[in-house]
Structures are given as structure tokens and as C-alpha cells.
């Protein structure tokens, strides 16, 4: 049975994606970003958001492995601080119909397993409903000046 989620929909290269609206802090034009050596290829570097350093994640590279055009930053809370998700165009807030997690989302492996909550559609195109973005390695948080998370 499909369900609906109120979500912010955006493009990540050739892929439509969505984040549950309650995970989104704000959207903005891309900010000045400084590269950070020794990070995974999907980490574009650091920017300053709301007065604090924040890692910038290239959502196209993270999800598809290819370079994409960055048009917007979507700020999300990631436990240790804000993360800027570098995306293509933001298409707005929509009710997104998604299949249960044991449906098509179960086909994804690797990093996608921890990121993809469900698969839905937007028109005739597939859409990935993403989980909270927590794909930032500890080294990046440490470079951004954030202390490690306390164990649960």
C-alpha cells in the first residue's frame, strides 16, 4: 500500500529526490564553499550557515556518482549540526506518494541503503524519498569544528 509524505522535492542530476519537510531547515542560493582535502568525492567542502561551519554534500554525486549542476543548497539538521545539500532545482513542497521500504527501495545497496527511505513517482518519473542525511564522515565534522556525537 502506498502512502503520502509532505516533502521538499528537488533534482539531483537525472534523479528526482525528496526530503520529508520536517527534516528541512531552509533552502538558499549556493553559498561560498571552501574545498576540504581528504574527504569523499561527494563532499564539496565547508560553507558558513547561520554563523557556523557546515559541510556541503553534492547530492548528485552522492546518489549517482556523477557531477551535477548545483543550483540550490537545502539545509538539513544532521544530528551534529547543519548540512548543506547541494542540489539541482528545487521544485517545491508536494505530497509525494511512496511505496513501502521493502518495495523498490530494497533494491538499493551501499550508501544508498542508509539514504533511501522509499521510492515513489513524480509524474511518470521515479522519485527517491531520502532519509535524514547523515552521510558525512567524522573527519569532515571534525574539520568543521564539531565534536563527535555522544554514543547512544
C-alpha positions in Angstrom: 0.0 0.0 0.0 1.4 3.4 -0.9 1.4 6.3 1.5 1.8 10.1 1.1 4.6 12.2 2.6 4.8 16.0 2.6 8.2 16.6 1.2 10.6 19.1 -0.5 11.2 17.8 -4.0 14.4 18.6 -5.9 16.6 17.3 -8.7 19.9 15.6 -8.1 21.2 15.4 -11.7 19.0 13.0 -13.5 17.1 11.9 -10.4 14.1 13.4 -8.6 14.5 13.3 -4.9 12.6 14.4 -1.8 13.2 15.1 1.8 10.4 14.9 4.4 9.5 18.6 5.1 10.1 18.2 8.8 13.8 17.5 8.1 14.4 20.6 6.0 15.6 23.8 7.8 15.7 26.1 4.7 16.7 26.4 1.1 19.0 29.0 -0.3 21.2 30.0 -3.2 24.6 28.3 -3.1 27.0 29.9 -0.6 30.8 30.3 -0.9 32.2 26.9 -0.3 35.8 26.1 0.6 37.2 22.7 -0.6 38.3 20.3 2.1 41.2 17.8 1.3 40.9 14.2 2.3 37.1 14.0 2.1 34.9 11.7 0.0 34.3 13.0 -3.5 30.6 13.9 -2.7 31.8 16.4 0.0 32.2 19.7 -1.8 33.8 21.3 1.3 32.7 23.7 4.0 30.4 26.8 4.0 29.2 29.1 6.7 25.5 28.7 7.5 23.8 30.6 10.3 27.3 31.6 11.6 28.7 28.1 11.9 30.8 25.9 9.5 28.7 23.3 7.7 29.7 20.5 5.4 28.4 20.7 1.8 27.2 17.4 0.2 26.9 17.1 -3.6 23.6 15.2 -3.7 24.0 14.2 -7.4 27.5 12.8 -6.8 26.4 11.0 -3.6 23.4 9.4 -5.2 24.6 8.8 -8.8 28.3 9.1 -8.8 28.3 11.8 -11.5 28.8 15.5 -11.3 25.7 17.6 -11.4 24.8 21.3 -11.7 24.4 22.9 -8.3 21.5 25.5 -8.2 20.4 25.4 -4.6 21.5 24.5 -1.1 19.0 22.7 1.1 19.9 22.9 4.8 19.1 19.9 6.9 19.8 19.1 10.6 22.1 16.1 10.8 22.5 15.5 14.5 25.9 17.1 14.8 24.9 20.3 13.0 23.5 21.7 9.8 24.5 20.2 6.4 24.1 21.9 3.1 22.8 19.6 0.5 23.9 20.9 -2.9 21.1 20.1 -5.3 19.8 21.0 -8.8 16.5 22.9 -9.0 14.1 22.8 -6.0 10.6 22.0 -7.3 8.8 22.9 -4.1 6.7 21.2 -1.4 4.5 18.4 -2.6 2.6 15.4 -1.3 4.8 12.5 -2.5 3.3 9.0 -2.9 5.8 6.3 -1.9 5.9 2.6 -1.8 6.8 0.8 1.5 10.5 0.5 2.3 10.5 -3.3 1.5 9.3 -2.5 -2.1 11.6 -1.0 -4.8 13.8 0.8 -2.2 15.0 -2.6 -1.1 16.9 -2.9 -4.4 19.4 -0.2 -3.4 22.7 -1.2 -1.8 25.8 0.6 -0.4 25.5 4.2 0.7 22.0 4.3 -0.8 20.7 1.8 1.7 21.1 4.3 4.5 19.8 7.2 2.5 16.8 5.9 0.6 13.7 5.5 2.7 11.3 4.8 -0.1 10.7 5.0 -3.9 7.8 6.9 -5.4 6.9 8.8 -8.5 6.6 12.3 -9.7 4.5 12.2 -12.9 5.9 9.3 -14.9 9.4 9.6 -13.3 10.8 7.7 -10.3 11.5 9.7 -7.1 13.7 8.8 -4.2 12.5 9.7 -0.8 15.6 10.3 1.3 16.1 9.6 4.9 17.8 12.1 7.2 21.1 13.0 5.6 23.9 11.6 7.9 26.4 10.6 5.2 29.1 13.0 6.5 32.2 11.1 7.8 33.5 12.0 11.2 36.7 13.6 9.7 34.5 16.2 7.9 32.7 17.1 11.1 36.0 17.4 12.9 37.3 19.7 10.2 34.2 21.7 10.6 34.9 22.1 14.3 32.1 19.8 15.5 32.7 17.4 18.4 31.8 13.7 17.9 28.3 12.6 18.8 27.8 11.1 22.2 27.2 7.3 22.0 23.5 6.4 22.3 
